[in-house]
Amino acid sequence: MSPFRVVQVSDTHLSRERPWFVSNFEAMVRIIAAGRPDLVVNTGDVALDGANREDDLAFARQCHAALPVPFRVVPGNHDVGDNPWRPDVRPSISTGRLARYRRHFGDDYWLVTAGPWSLIG
């Protein structure tokens, strides 16, 4: 069986309005294009403020479309809000925030099988 190579990234914090991290993401795309892994997994905070600004999610999805390989995303607190583990934690996850995320990235959970491996996000 041939190897299955995964690149894991996180905290890309992409935003059209506040593009502070876009050049980092573009550099990452070039590195990934050179290495050609089988899958890229972004483990959260894909957008700078997707929990409150849908355009940040739309822009983050547009940026990820530049990846030359398949990718999956696990939403982070910047994408859908935070777990309400304390009453004073804001913003908390809501059905509206999850719906916005899903419009741009699909399900907020997934399974990828590669040979004997199963990746669950």
RAWO-V161436 format. One record per backbone hydrogen bond with DSSP energy under -1.0 kcal/mol. CO is the residue of the C=O (numbers start at 1). NH is the residue of the N-H. If there is no record, write none. Layout:
BEGIN
co=CO nh=NH
co=CO nh=NH
END
This chain:
BEGIN
co=5 nh=38
co=5 nh=39
co=7 nh=41
co=9 nh=43
co=14 nh=48
co=19 nh=22
co=21 nh=25
co=22 nh=26
co=23 nh=27
co=24 nh=28
co=25 nh=29
co=26 nh=30
co=27 nh=31
co=28 nh=32
co=29 nh=33
co=30 nh=34
co=31 nh=35
co=32 nh=36
co=39 nh=7
co=40 nh=72
co=41 nh=9
co=42 nh=74
co=44 nh=11
co=45 nh=13
co=46 nh=14
co=49 nh=52
co=49 nh=53
co=53 nh=56
co=53 nh=57
co=54 nh=58
co=55 nh=59
co=56 nh=60
co=57 nh=61
co=58 nh=62
co=59 nh=63
co=60 nh=64
co=61 nh=65
co=63 nh=66
co=64 nh=67
co=70 nh=40
co=72 nh=42
co=76 nh=79
co=76 nh=80
co=77 nh=81
co=78 nh=51
co=82 nh=93
co=83 nh=85
co=86 nh=89
co=91 nh=82
co=94 nh=98
co=95 nh=99
co=96 nh=100
co=97 nh=101
co=98 nh=102
co=99 nh=103
co=101 nh=104
co=101 nh=105
co=102 nh=106
co=110 nh=121
co=112 nh=119
co=114 nh=117
co=117 nh=114
co=119 nh=112
END
